[in-house]
Amino acid sequence: MVIASKMVKAVEPTGNVERDYFLAKWDRYVEWTLFDSRIHGFEYKEGYEYLLLVREKPLKNPPMDHYGAYYYLIDILSITEIESDIPPYYFHIINRIITR
């Protein structure tokens, strides 16, 4: 899992609360996606892109506003001080989709 060097502010789909979301890739060659779950054992610092090895523990009956699993940090494979390659228009698209 790759975590971007910047977080996105967006309104939760189940309410009117604005909060920070990770931008994540499950593979280096796919698009960034919103990731709103906590990764237990991981401390994020803006300005760094992280390549993580995580364990996913699926929930049997996840709440509607939950990702459907808990995530646990196994290892940080790399930390790079870099501005993640996120197209500028992407932030506008995310905010438009989330706030509808």
N, C-alpha and C positions, 0 to 999 in steps of 0.2 A: 504494500500500500504506500502510495506517495501522498504526502500532505504538503500543500502549497505554502509558500512563504508569507501569504497574506490571507486574512480571514474576510468573509463577506458579512455585512450587516443586512439582515432581511427580517421580514415579519413572519412569525410562525404561522403555518397554514391553519392551525386550530384556534388561533386567537389573534389579538392585536398587539402582541408583545414583540418588540424588536430585539433581536439578539444576534450574537456572532455564530457563524457556521464555518466549519473547516471546508476548504475545497480539497477534494481527494481524487486520486486516480487509483484504480485497482490494478492497472497495468500502465507502464510508461507510455504506451501508444494509443490510449483512449482519451476521450474528452474529460475535462474536470467535471465533477459532480458535487452537489452539496452533500455534506456529511454532518449530521447533527447529533451523532452519538458520542458519548465520552469514551476515550480510550484509557482504561484503567492502567495506571502506572506511567502514563506519558505526560510530560510537561512541555507545553508548546511555547516557543518564543518566536515572535514575528521577525521576519527577515531571513529565516532559515527554511530551506526545503528539506523534508525528512523522508527517508525511505525506511519504512517500518515493517517488521515482521509481527503480525498480530494473530491472536487466536480469536475466533468468532464462536460465541456460545449462543445458539438460537433460543429464543423464548417460545414457549409453547402457546401462550395466549398473550401476545404483545398488545399494549394499549394502542389505540388508533394513532396517537401522536408520537409513537416510538418507532425506531428503525427496525425493530424486530429481533434484535440480538444485542448481547453485551460484547464488548471488544476489550481484549487484554493485550498489553504490550508484552511481546516475547523478547524482541531485540530491536535496537536502532541500528540499521545496517549502514546508514550514512546520514550525515548532517552537512548541508552545503549552504554557505552564506551566499544567497543569490535571490534575485527577484524572479519568481516563477514565471514561466512563459504562459501568461493568461491573456487572451485577447481583450483589449479594453472594452469592446462592446459586450463582452460576456457579463460584466457586472450589471449593466443596464437590463439585459435579458433576464437575469436571475431575479432582480428586484421586481420586474414587471410580472413575472410568473408567480412569485411568492405572494405578492400583495393583492392579487386578484381575488 
